[in-house]
Amino acid sequence: MADFSSSPADIEVDLREHWGSGGVFDVELPASQALSGWSIEIIFAGEIVDIWNARVASQSGDRYVLEPETYNNDIAAGAEVE
């Protein structure tokens, strides 16, 4: 398993839709090497109500930890989760 905890990973975040009280963000996690059991920590001042292709593992204030669903726990080298 790759360990990005001590080095930054290339994660792209794009706001696809915004409707005042919410929106849709696309977060891409490209894998240059195979990953298993990944997680992403983000700071978001809003509330995450619905999420696809990940789950909220924990939340404290505006700090969220996102983890994979069972179907995308493993990411092959060169693949990405969107």
N, C-alpha and C positions, 0 to 999 in steps of 0.2 A: 504494500500500500504506500502510495506517495504521501509524504508529510509536508504540507505547505504551512504548517503552524509557525515555522520560524522564518519563512520567506513568503513574499506576496505571490499570489496567483493572479493570472489574467482573468478577471471576471468582468463581463460587460453587462451594464444595466441600462436599459432603454425604457422610457415612458411611452407606451404604445397608445394608451387611451387615458383621458382624464375627464371626469364629469363632476367636478366640484367636491363632492363628499368622498370620492374614491378614484380609483384608476387601475390600469393594468400595466404592470411592469414586466418586462422580459429580462430575465437574468440568465446569462449564458456562462457556463463553467466548462471551458474547453480543457481536455486532458491530453497533455503531451506524453504522459505515461499512464498506464492502467491505474485506476483508482478503485478502492473498495471501502465502503462505509464513510463517504465524504460528509462534511458539514460546512456550512457557511454561517459566519456571524455577521449580522448587519445592524446598523443603527437606523431606526425608522421612527419618526415622531408620531406616526399614525397608528391605527390598529389594523393588524392583518386579520381579515375576516374569512376570506376564501383564498386558497392557495392550490396550485396545481403542480404536479411533478416534484413536490417536496412536502414536508410537514413541519410545523412549528414544534421543535423539540422543547424549547424553553423560551421564556420571555421575562425580562426584568426591566421595568421602566420602558425605555425606548430601545433596548438591546434585545434582539431576537437571535436565536440559534435555529437554523434550518437544517434538516436532515433529509435523506432520500426516502422515497417510498420503497416498498419491497421490490418493485419492478425496475428501479433504476439505481439500486445500491451500488452496482458495479458499472464502471464506465471504462470501455476499452480505450487503449491509446489511440489518439486521433479523433475520438468521438466527442460529443458534447451533450449536456443536458440543458434543455431550454425551458 
